[in-house]
Amino acid sequence: MRAAICGGFGIAGFVIGRASIGPAWLPVAFYLVALVAGAWDAAKDSWANIKSRTLDIHFLMLAVAAGAACIGAWHEAALLLFLFSGAGAMEAYAMDRTQREVGSLLKSAPKTATLLDDAGAEITVRAASLVIGNRVRVKPGEAFPADGAVIRGESACDESTLTGEAVPVDKKSASGVFSGTINLWGVLDFEVTKLPSESTLQKIIRLIQTAQKLRAPSERFTDRFGGSYTLLALGASALMFFVWWLGFGAPPFRGGETTSAFYRAMTLLVVMSPCALVLSIPSAILAAIAWGAKHGVLFRGGAAIEKLADVTVVALDKTGTLTTGELDVIGVESHPPGKEARVLQLAAALEANSKHQLALAITRHARATGVGVPVAGQFESLTGMGLRGSVDGIPVLLGRRELLLQNGAVPGETIASTPQTSPGLSEVWVSGDGITGRILLRDKIRETSRDTLRELRAAGVRTVMLTGDRSLAAETIAREIGLDEVRSALTPEGKVAAIQDFREQGKRIAMVGDGVNDAPSLAAADVSIAMGARGSDAALEQAEVILMHDRIENVLAAFRLSRRAKHIIRQNLAVSLGVVVVMAAGSILGIVPLWLGVIAHEGSSVVVCLNALQLLLGKNH
């Protein structure tokens, strides 16, 4: 608003003065109103700095405007303050867009929750009062008040607040749900697995707020030199005044004339003011942080953005990173053939009593294929080997092939004719009701892993798997998804050694992981990236970049964003420094008038802010 007042009254004063309308003091009065409006914010900031015995660019702007007014260059003074306040408004707009991204997350957190008591009755409570184990009901259109797992119902959720992905995510029994996301159509009951204060949403908000306070190395550099540069600009302008006055015989003061030494000194002071330089880095960094937060990529400060742009090697853990960490059934075999559905039914009946990854995968597959799951009786867990029970009164045995051999459940010829599983596969044998069979399972590869690795390779980044898994299993996965290199059977110390090996080769390396065993290697890498939803607390504490909702493709998004941010920072620095050098040289030679210096100086500030906004408003592909 004050920038608009400054511009409006400045134009009115210029028109009235040029048209000689009214008394001679009238245009001056309009100019004075423009100067007060345009200088208001700068004066408040300067006064606060002066009280703490520091000077900054706001003081420079006020000094130049006052000096221009003293020599009668009213329209130059008004133009300077209009552009300066306008550039400040542009910066405030960019920062406001950044803050609004965090504000939208805060607003998405529900304040109340529908708690289910032991009798199934609904009770409205404060969301903050929920504890782990509470059963909560979420109706269509409502937001989830905490993280949890679905125990009843089917629906789809809008998780765009966490991931930036607009496609609804299907939810059914055992599916994970996240605080702040929206239930779209069905009624879902879920069990709280994290306190509301430790939910995914609250974690995102805290990380963003922390990131905005952490400055990038280049940004800290501009802060350090800002005060010294202000004194340098003031000193150079004072020297310029005496050189032109005493050295070249220019008149010291002559109202409005561009030949006076004071006028030339004021022009140099304008063009040397580092407004655009100071804005060039933080505007780009904060815009990048905001864009990342909106699209499921959380940066812990500007340093992570700058470093990620220089990465030449990306090392990735296998389980939970390139794969989902969840097993999928990929095949069911039966002896005699043709009884595969019954094999799956018997296995699912026994596994329904277990929470192991194998059991969850088998029961999930049975339900997905429409196989009925009967209730097992006489259930018994055989530690380290398998399960025993009865289905419809029929004894059933499930577990490793050694268990079935020991119990005489599998004829020797069946074992001989059934090859061992391929690397990377797990098998579960089941026997009962005159049928013997096995179920084959594999850690599910993330659907986007292959495309992500291909795009990273196309960008000149080498991709490496660092895993504690067996060599054959790791190499099988690597061939399928297209990794450049595999280092398998590694301990946590071995992963750290591998990263140090790459660094000794002069590589800049980013490590992507999710588990406690990945924390040391994350700490050792140049840039640490953690999977946010499944990631352990140890991994998240070490990470500088966090990928929410475990989207491996966000590694690529983070990399592209960081490169684009660094490119824009370089552009901004080139523009701001280039304008200062060219205009300062012209001012020293006396060929740049004050009005041109004002436009060049403040115009460059507007340009760098608009350039940085590309990161916030664009796709960053």
DRENLO-447731 format. One record per residue (C-alpha): residue number from 1; x, y, z. Coordinates in Angstrom, 3 decimals, m for minus. Example, Ala and Ser with C-alpha at 12.3 -4.5 7.8 and 13.67 -1.06 7.14 Angstrom:
<mikols>
   resi          x          y          z
      1     12.300     m4.500      7.800
      2     13.670     m1.060      7.140
</mikols>
This chain:
<mikols>
   resi          x          y          z
      1      0.000      0.000      0.000
      2      2.751      2.465      0.964
      3      4.582      1.666     m2.281
      4      1.405      2.523     m4.214
      5      1.006      5.807     m2.309
      6      4.640      6.656     m3.006
      7      4.216      5.930     m6.710
      8      0.914      7.793     m7.016
      9      2.018     10.982     m5.270
     10      5.411     10.848     m6.998
     11      3.745     10.766    m10.434
     12      1.337     13.545     m9.396
     13      4.231     15.729     m8.234
     14      6.132     15.106    m11.489
     15      3.112     15.956    m13.672
     16      2.213     19.074    m11.675
     17      5.800     20.293    m11.731
     18      6.261     19.745    m15.456
     19      2.908     21.331    m16.291
     20      3.522     24.252    m13.889
     21      0.104     23.757    m12.272
     22     m0.519     25.768     m9.093
     23      2.034     27.354     m6.795
     24      5.709     26.280     m6.802
     25      5.364     24.510     m3.434
     26      2.565     22.167     m4.650
     27      4.713     19.570     m6.498
     28      7.155     19.633     m3.573
     29      4.282     18.820     m1.213
     30      3.268     15.845     m3.359
     31      6.877     14.681     m3.476
     32      7.164     14.954      0.314
     33      4.116     12.713      0.793
     34      5.636     10.237     m1.675
     35      8.980     10.280      0.176
     36      7.389      9.729      3.591
     37      5.297      6.808      2.311
     38      8.205      5.230      0.454
     39     10.707      5.702      3.291
     40      8.455      4.559      6.149
     41      9.467      0.885      6.323
     42     13.120      1.592      5.530
     43     13.247      4.240      8.271
     44     11.856      1.824     10.879
     45     14.393     m0.860      9.929
     46     17.257      1.637      9.849
     47     16.379      3.053     13.256
     48     16.347     m0.439     14.779
     49     19.757     m1.141     13.220
     50     21.219      2.203     14.289
     51     20.202      1.481     17.899
     52     22.184     m1.755     17.649
     53     25.072      0.175     16.017
     54     24.798     m1.427     12.587
     55     24.068     m0.080      9.125
     56     22.412     m1.813      6.193
     57     21.039     m1.115      2.717
     58     17.932      0.575      4.143
     59     20.154      3.302      5.565
     60     21.826      3.669      2.163
     61     18.490      4.160      0.443
     62     17.408      6.817      2.933
     63     20.740      8.609      2.600
     64     20.490      8.670     m1.195
     65     16.862      9.838     m1.173
     66     17.662     12.609      1.318
     67     20.691     13.653     m0.709
     68     18.690     13.747     m3.954
     69     16.023     15.886     m2.295
     70     18.705     18.268     m0.980
     71     19.934     18.989     m4.515
     72     16.390     19.382     m5.855
     73     16.207     16.000     m7.629
     74     12.763     15.324     m6.173
     75     11.536     12.968     m8.864
     76     14.704     10.839     m8.615
     77     14.252     10.595     m4.842
     78     10.600      9.591     m5.218
     79     11.439      7.075     m7.944
     80     14.161      5.528     m5.800
     81     11.908      5.030     m2.791
     82      9.001      3.796     m4.919
     83     11.144      1.122     m6.547
     84     12.797      0.236     m3.241
     85      9.467     m0.148     m1.437
     86      8.067     m1.972     m4.478
     87     10.967     m4.429     m4.426
     88     10.337     m4.916     m0.696
     89      6.680     m5.655     m1.439
     90      7.782     m8.189     m4.069
     91     10.076     m9.855     m1.545
     92      7.267     m9.907      1.020
     93      4.995    m11.525     m1.564
     94      7.558    m14.249     m2.236
     95      8.009    m14.884      1.491
     96      4.250    m14.846      2.027
     97      3.776    m17.519     m0.624
     98      6.354    m19.598      1.222
     99      4.637    m19.132      4.577
    100      1.237    m19.930      3.095
    101      2.468    m23.409      2.192
    102      3.146    m24.037      5.879
    103     m0.098    m22.326      6.856
    104     m2.098    m24.622      4.587
    105     m0.574    m27.613      6.361
    106     m1.434    m26.168      9.766
    107     m5.030    m25.594      8.708
    108     m5.346    m29.164      7.431
    109     m4.707    m30.562     10.921
    110     m8.138    m31.356     12.447
    111     m8.904    m30.041     15.934
    112    m11.397    m32.757     16.957
    113    m11.721    m36.523     16.478
    114    m14.537    m39.087     16.686
    115    m13.363    m41.622     19.274
    116    m14.975    m45.080     19.523
    117    m15.427    m46.463     23.036
    118    m15.445    m50.163     23.967
    119    m19.127    m50.430     23.059
    120    m18.570    m48.801     19.665
    121    m20.280    m45.523     20.608
    122    m18.962    m42.293     19.083
    123    m17.441    m39.635     21.349
    124    m16.145    m36.289     20.087
    125    m12.782    m35.436     21.688
    126     m9.918    m33.049     21.053
    127     m7.508    m34.498     18.474
    128     m4.555    m33.609     20.714
    129     m5.938    m35.916     23.442
    130     m5.683    m39.093     21.318
    131     m3.273    m41.790     22.490
    132     m1.764    m44.819     20.788
    133     m4.287    m47.647     20.545
    134     m7.384    m45.433     20.390
    135     m9.964    m46.419     17.784
    136    m11.129    m43.454     15.724
    137    m13.856    m43.117     13.084
    138    m13.406    m40.810     10.088
    139    m16.389    m40.043      7.859
    140    m16.365    m38.923      4.209
    141    m14.876    m35.456      3.763
    142    m13.186    m35.453      7.170
    143     m9.445    m35.261      7.832
    144     m7.564    m37.905      9.791
    145     m6.608    m36.515     13.230
    146     m3.568    m38.797     13.669
    147     m1.468    m41.430     11.938
    148     m2.793    m44.962     12.155
    149     m3.833    m48.215     10.487
    150     m7.302    m49.006      9.108
    151     m9.174    m51.686     11.069
    152    m12.561    m51.495      9.335
    153    m13.992    m50.080      6.118
    154    m12.818    m49.224      2.626
    155    m12.313    m45.813      1.044
    156     m9.811    m43.617     m0.786
    157     m7.829    m40.699      0.602
    158     m6.559    m37.413     m0.741
    159     m2.928    m37.319      0.431
    160     m1.866    m34.344     m1.693
    161     m1.054    m32.269      1.406
    162      1.783    m34.697      2.173
    163      2.910    m35.852     m1.248
    164      1.663    m33.359     m3.819
    165      0.080    m36.311     m5.640
    166     m3.498    m35.534     m6.665
    167     m4.519    m39.160     m7.381
    168     m6.584    m40.649     m4.493
    169     m4.977    m43.541     m2.600
    170     m7.144    m46.602     m1.888
    171     m7.516    m47.605      1.763
    172     m8.664    m50.892      3.251
    173     m7.900    m53.061      6.269
    174     m4.274    m52.658      7.496
    175     m3.640    m49.659      5.194
    176     m1.733    m46.782      6.747
    177     m3.457    m43.398      7.109
    178     m1.822    m40.056      7.869
    179     m2.827    m37.004      9.861
    180     m4.211    m34.126      7.805
    181     m5.142    m36.249      4.767
    182     m8.787    m36.357      3.659
    183    m11.098    m39.384      3.638
    184    m13.015    m39.155      0.358
    185    m16.016    m41.471      0.329
    186    m16.252    m44.398      2.783
    187    m16.423    m44.544      6.583
    188    m13.088    m45.729      7.992
    189    m12.261    m46.878     11.503
    190     m8.566    m46.797     12.316
    191     m6.277    m47.453     15.247
    192     m3.930    m44.653     16.293
    193     m0.282    m45.692     15.908
    194      1.388    m42.333     16.592
    195      0.547    m39.518     18.953
    196     m0.914    m36.474     17.137
    197      2.134    m34.429     18.159
    198      4.399    m37.004     16.464
    199      2.280    m37.501     13.345
    200      3.608    m37.237      9.824
    201      1.895    m33.866      9.373
    202      3.369    m32.340     12.524
    203      6.769    m33.722     11.566
    204      6.512    m31.967      8.200
    205      5.512    m28.661      9.795
    206      8.408    m28.751     12.277
    207     10.907    m29.658      9.567
    208      9.767    m26.831      7.283
    209      9.879    m24.274     10.074
    210     13.376    m25.422     11.027
    211     14.519    m25.417      7.402
    212     13.427    m21.824      6.880
    213     15.706    m20.728      9.729
    214     18.767    m22.620      8.478
    215     20.724    m20.597      5.976
    216     22.698    m21.857      3.018
    217     26.498    m21.262      2.976
    218     26.233    m18.707      0.171
    219     23.412    m16.935      2.009
    220     25.509    m16.688      5.184
    221     28.287    m15.207      3.072
    222     26.104    m12.334      1.859
    223     24.955    m11.692      5.429
    224     28.549    m11.472      6.667
    225     29.714     m9.035      4.040
    226     26.550     m6.860      4.118
    227     27.597     m4.549      6.969
    228     31.151     m4.094      5.671
    229     29.881     m3.467      2.164
    230     27.565     m0.720      3.438
    231     30.525      1.110      4.966
    232     32.500      0.561      1.751
    233     29.707      2.102     m0.342
    234     29.450      5.102      1.968
    235     33.225      5.573      1.937
    236     33.453      5.249     m1.862
    237     30.690      7.807     m2.325
    238     32.388     10.244      0.060
    239     35.671      9.783     m1.825
    240     33.809     10.290     m5.110
    241     32.477     13.623     m3.814
    242     35.921     14.942     m2.911
    243     37.563     13.652     m6.098
    244     35.053     15.449     m8.338
    245     35.013     18.567     m6.156
    246     38.690     18.996     m5.324
    247     40.245     16.931     m8.106
    248     38.136     17.870    m11.137
    249     36.768     21.213     m9.955
    250     33.097     20.253    m10.081
    251     30.828     22.431     m7.929
    252     30.183     20.712     m4.584
    253     26.435     21.499     m4.475
    254     24.265     23.030     m7.101
    255     20.519     22.374     m6.878
    256     19.391     19.753     m9.392
    257     22.433     19.926    m11.642
    258     23.934     16.637    m12.697
    259     27.416     18.147    m12.822
    260     27.742     18.668     m9.061
    261     30.081     16.448     m7.047
    262     27.284     15.641     m4.596
    263     24.983     14.469     m7.404
    264     27.681     12.130     m8.746
    265     28.334     10.793     m5.239
    266     24.641     10.092     m4.725
    267     24.477      8.259     m8.057
    268     27.407      6.019     m7.074
    269     25.800      5.329     m3.698
    270     22.586      4.196     m5.387
    271     24.200      1.792     m7.824
    272     26.544      0.305     m5.195
    273     23.706     m0.571     m2.824
    274     23.507     m4.409     m2.730
    275     19.724     m4.810     m2.528
    276     19.460     m7.309     m5.359
    277     22.545     m9.181     m4.145
    278     21.101     m9.599     m0.658
    279     17.769    m10.815     m2.065
    280     19.199    m13.132     m4.726
    281     19.997    m16.158     m2.531
    282     17.372    m16.267      0.277
    283     14.511    m15.659     m2.140
    284     15.546    m18.677     m4.229
    285     16.267    m20.909     m1.224
    286     12.970    m20.199      0.521
    287     11.008    m20.624     m2.709
    288     12.691    m24.015     m3.259
    289     11.929    m25.120      0.322
    290      8.275    m24.145     m0.114
    291      7.919    m25.949     m3.441
    292      9.533    m29.062     m2.010
    293      7.265    m29.045      1.043
    294      4.212    m28.832     m1.178
    295      5.382    m31.796     m3.250
    296      6.551    m34.171     m0.521
    297     10.256    m33.203     m0.372
    298     11.450    m31.647      2.887
    299     14.803    m29.855      2.953
    300     16.445    m29.140      6.292
    301     17.787    m25.775      5.245
    302     19.417    m24.194      2.233
    303     22.698    m26.088      2.611
    304     20.990    m29.333      1.573
    305     19.652    m27.678     m1.583
    306     23.052    m26.348     m2.607
    307     24.906    m29.614     m1.864
    308     22.405    m31.898     m3.586
    309     22.889    m29.997     m6.844
    310     26.556    m31.104     m6.923
    311     25.961    m34.811     m6.255
    312     27.542    m37.217     m8.761
    313     26.708    m40.541     m7.037
    314     23.437    m41.614     m5.412
    315     23.738    m44.631     m3.103
    316     20.518    m46.403     m2.148
    317     19.599    m49.033      0.400
    318     17.514    m51.896     m1.032
    319     14.819    m52.900      1.433
    320     12.375    m50.090      2.123
    321     14.029    m47.782     m0.386
    322     14.225    m49.387     m3.822
    323     11.700    m51.949     m2.596
    324      8.659    m51.298     m0.423
    325      9.826    m53.508      2.436
    326      6.576    m55.452      2.078
    327      6.339    m58.961      0.645
    328      4.069    m59.812     m2.278
    329      2.845    m63.259     m3.287
    330      4.115    m63.919     m6.818
    331      3.102    m67.561     m7.207
    332      1.246    m70.509     m5.673
    333      2.169    m74.132     m6.493
    334      0.315    m77.305     m5.564
    335      0.955    m81.064     m5.608
    336     m1.125    m82.419     m7.235
    337     m1.521    m79.491     m9.678
    338     m4.805    m77.634     m9.907
    339     m5.281    m77.206     m6.151
    340     m3.564    m73.815     m5.883
    341     m6.637    m72.053     m4.464
    342     m6.948    m74.651     m1.691
    343     m3.228    m74.323     m0.861
    344     m3.682    m70.561     m0.518
    345     m6.843    m71.028      1.567
    346     m5.153    m73.404      4.037
    347     m2.123    m71.143      4.348
    348     m4.207    m68.009      4.858
    349     m6.305    m69.728      7.552
    350     m3.212    m70.416      9.680
    351     m1.423    m67.146      8.850
    352     m4.497    m65.105      9.866
    353     m3.312    m65.616     13.448
    354      0.124    m64.096     12.786
    355      1.403    m60.543     12.218
    356      4.651    m61.544     10.489
    357      5.409    m59.994      7.073
    358      4.972    m63.385      5.375
    359      1.620    m63.888      7.076
    360      0.329    m60.429      6.188
    361      1.323    m60.899      2.543
    362     m0.402    m64.311      2.288
    363     m3.654    m63.199      3.933
    364     m3.688    m60.007      1.863
    365     m3.239    m62.007     m1.344
    366     m5.969    m64.486     m0.351
    367     m8.482    m61.697      0.180
    368     m7.422    m59.924     m3.029
    369     m8.003    m63.100     m5.085
    370    m11.371    m63.813     m3.475
    371    m10.291    m66.969     m1.635
    372    m12.353    m67.475      1.509
    373    m10.312    m67.625      4.699
    374    m11.786    m70.103      7.204
    375    m11.054    m69.926     10.922
    376     m8.214    m72.197     12.050
    377     m8.461    m74.230     15.228
    378     m5.926    m75.878     17.531
    379     m3.427    m73.195     16.496
    380      0.187    m73.720     17.576
    381      3.308    m71.710     16.750
    382      6.462    m73.737     16.152
    383      9.223    m71.256     17.001
    384     11.585    m70.677     14.110
    385      9.923    m73.282     11.906
    386      6.242    m72.553     11.206
    387      2.685    m73.126     12.358
    388      0.395    m76.058     13.125
    389     m3.397    m76.059     13.301
    390     m6.616    m77.430     11.880
    391     m8.939    m76.094      9.172
    392    m12.453    m77.507      9.080
    393    m11.178    m80.264     11.391
    394     m8.343    m81.180      9.008
    395     m4.747    m81.034     10.389
    396     m2.608    m78.489      8.532
    397      1.124    m77.800      8.774
    398      2.763    m74.636      7.437
    399      6.334    m73.390      7.403
    400      9.802    m74.123      6.056
    401     10.380    m77.174      3.877
    402     12.566    m78.663      6.648
    403      9.570    m78.596      8.992
    404      7.403    m80.542      6.584
    405     10.172    m83.080      5.893
    406     10.742    m83.653      9.608
    407      7.044    m84.323     10.086
    408      6.788    m86.627      7.072
    409      4.292    m84.326      5.422
    410      6.125    m84.010      2.117
    411      7.233    m87.082      0.151
    412     10.918    m87.040     m0.759
    413     10.169    m87.089     m4.485
    414      8.121    m83.902     m4.132
    415     11.082    m82.118     m2.546
    416     13.435    m83.465     m5.219
    417     11.191    m82.259     m8.030
    418     10.730    m78.801     m6.494
    419     13.785    m76.593     m7.011
    420     15.057    m74.162     m4.422
    421     13.752    m70.633     m4.731
    422     15.533    m68.123     m6.925
    423     17.612    m65.392     m5.254
    424     15.427    m62.746     m3.672
    425     12.417    m65.073     m3.237
    426     10.953    m66.552     m0.056
    427      8.853    m69.725      0.149
    428      6.225    m70.999      2.567
    429      5.205    m74.664      2.417
    430      1.789    m75.948      3.474
    431      0.423    m79.474      3.770
    432     m3.037    m80.757      4.627
    433     m6.249    m82.222      3.192
    434     m4.171    m84.504      0.920
    435     m2.506    m81.485     m0.709
    436      1.043    m80.178     m0.533
    437      2.093    m76.849     m1.977
    438      4.191    m73.794     m1.558
    439      3.679    m70.053     m1.820
    440      6.423    m67.877     m3.344
    441      6.931    m64.322     m2.113
    442      9.242    m61.452     m2.960
    443     10.010    m58.034     m1.579
    444      7.974    m55.723     m3.788
    445     10.005    m53.419     m6.008
    446      8.730    m49.865     m6.020
    447      6.957    m49.252     m9.313
    448      8.827    m45.987     m9.879
    449     12.316    m47.231     m8.980
    450     13.275    m48.168    m12.541
    451     12.189    m44.852    m14.088
    452     13.791    m42.846    m11.289
    453     17.165    m44.550    m11.726
    454     17.035    m44.136    m15.496
    455     16.374    m40.402    m15.183
    456     19.191    m39.968    m12.654
    457     21.578    m41.769    m14.996
    458     20.468    m39.514    m17.863
    459     21.331    m36.513    m15.654
    460     24.890    m37.811    m15.242
    461     24.448    m39.325    m11.768
    462     25.818    m42.818    m11.016
    463     23.421    m45.053     m9.037
    464     24.712    m47.618     m6.544
    465     22.959    m50.103     m4.256
    466     24.453    m50.533     m0.763
    467     22.707    m53.422      0.963
    468     23.214    m56.036      3.627
    469     21.305    m58.564      1.520
    470     22.883    m61.595     m0.193
    471     24.823    m60.983     m3.400
    472     22.558    m63.038     m5.673
    473     19.384    m61.418     m4.356
    474     20.831    m57.922     m4.617
    475     22.176    m58.452     m8.122
    476     18.844    m59.852     m9.293
    477     17.052    m56.710     m8.109
    478     19.798    m54.495     m9.562
    479     19.492    m56.036    m13.026
    480     15.728    m55.695    m12.967
    481     15.658    m52.001    m12.094
    482     18.861    m50.919    m13.855
    483     21.433    m49.941    m11.218
    484     24.992    m49.031    m12.257
    485     26.685    m50.854     m9.372
    486     25.868    m53.186     m6.461
    487     27.730    m53.625     m3.194
    488     26.040    m56.373     m1.181
    489     26.381    m58.228      2.126
    490     27.429    m54.973      3.802
    491     27.311    m54.265      7.512
    492     26.495    m50.694      8.617
    493     30.251    m50.163      8.898
    494     30.665    m51.567      5.392
    495     28.193    m49.034      4.005
    496     30.146    m46.208      5.643
    497     33.385    m47.571      4.170
    498     31.788    m47.713      0.707
    499     30.718    m44.071      0.971
    500     34.180    m43.026      2.116
    501     35.617    m44.933     m0.853
    502     33.516    m42.880     m3.258
    503     34.517    m39.659     m1.531
    504     38.195    m40.564     m1.842
    505     37.583    m40.905     m5.585
    506     36.470    m37.265     m5.602
    507     32.752    m38.059     m5.886
    508     29.952    m36.106     m4.217
    509     27.615    m38.742     m2.815
    510     24.029    m38.731     m1.576
    511     22.790    m41.662      0.517
    512     19.129    m42.741      0.501
    513     17.939    m45.029      3.297
    514     15.229    m45.700      5.848
    515     16.451    m47.991      8.605
    516     18.440    m47.707     11.809
    517     21.297    m49.516     10.055
    518     21.345    m46.746      7.436
    519     21.897    m43.945      9.969
    520     25.735    m44.194     10.030
    521     25.982    m44.126      6.230
    522     23.498    m41.246      6.063
    523     25.728    m39.299      8.436
    524     28.822    m40.120      6.350
    525     27.360    m38.991      3.015
    526     27.642    m35.482      1.577
    527     23.836    m35.346      1.429
    528     21.595    m37.646      3.484
    529     18.111    m38.534      2.218
    530     15.603    m40.535      4.282
    531     12.299    m42.159      3.434
    532      9.855    m40.216      5.588
    533      6.883    m42.480      6.227
    534      8.681    m45.756      6.973
    535     11.964    m44.189      8.026
    536     13.291    m44.908     11.506
    537     13.793    m42.030     13.925
    538     17.561    m42.574     13.704
    539     17.489    m42.207      9.911
    540     15.235    m39.148     10.040
    541     17.476    m37.429     12.596
    542     20.484    m37.790     10.284
    543     18.670    m36.809      7.095
    544     19.012    m33.415      5.431
    545     16.324    m34.286      2.878
    546     13.209    m36.285      3.780
    547     10.928    m37.903      1.211
    548      7.426    m37.957      2.595
    549      5.186    m40.956      1.956
    550      8.186    m42.996      0.771
    551      8.107    m41.905     m2.877
    552     11.456    m42.897     m4.388
    553     10.701    m40.702     m7.414
    554     11.039    m37.724     m5.090
    555     14.790    m38.356     m5.054
    556     14.714    m37.234     m8.666
    557     12.378    m34.334     m7.858
    558     14.705    m33.154     m5.068
    559     17.746    m33.427     m7.326
    560     16.106    m31.477    m10.159
    561     14.813    m28.835     m7.757
    562     18.255    m28.334     m6.204
    563     19.918    m27.993     m9.605
    564     17.308    m25.523    m10.746
    565     17.609    m23.545     m7.502
    566     21.380    m23.361     m7.859
    567     20.997    m22.266    m11.494
    568     18.590    m19.508    m10.462
    569     20.924    m18.404     m7.644
    570     23.741    m18.091    m10.162
    571     21.498    m16.103    m12.492
    572     20.492    m13.804     m9.637
    573     24.092    m13.264     m8.557
    574     25.140    m12.541    m12.143
    575     22.333    m10.004    m12.584
    576     22.880     m8.269     m9.231
    577     26.683     m8.141     m9.405
    578     26.658     m7.264    m13.108
    579     24.358     m4.295    m12.555
    580     26.496     m3.041     m9.635
    581     29.764     m3.289    m11.599
    582     28.464     m1.710    m14.815
    583     26.521      1.067    m13.101
    584     29.333      1.819    m10.641
    585     31.827      2.143    m13.496
    586     29.441      4.444    m15.362
    587     28.867      6.545    m12.242
    588     32.591      6.945    m11.593
    589     33.040      8.137    m15.182
    590     30.098     10.505    m14.776
    591     28.011      9.065    m17.622
    592     25.164      7.531    m15.573
    593     22.460      9.945    m14.372
    594     20.797      9.373    m11.014
    595     17.447      8.347    m12.498
    596     19.078      5.605    m14.580
    597     21.020      4.362    m11.562
    598     17.786      4.189     m9.569
    599     15.982      2.198    m12.255
    600     18.906     m0.192    m12.790
    601     19.397     m0.770     m9.074
    602     15.782     m1.328     m8.072
    603     14.925     m3.040    m11.347
    604     17.554     m5.702    m10.623
    605     15.947     m6.308     m7.199
    606     12.570     m6.903     m8.831
    607     14.150     m9.202    m11.430
    608     15.836    m11.480     m8.866
    609     12.607    m11.782     m6.837
    610     10.567    m12.665     m9.921
    611     13.257    m15.110    m11.017
    612     13.158    m16.852     m7.630
    613      9.375    m17.112     m7.797
    614      9.800    m19.431    m10.786
    615     10.853    m22.108     m8.284
    616      7.674    m21.695     m6.271
    617      5.233    m21.399     m9.152
    618      6.848    m23.706    m11.741
    619      7.011    m27.478    m12.155
    620     10.821    m27.657    m11.754
    621     11.149    m30.532    m14.204
</mikols>
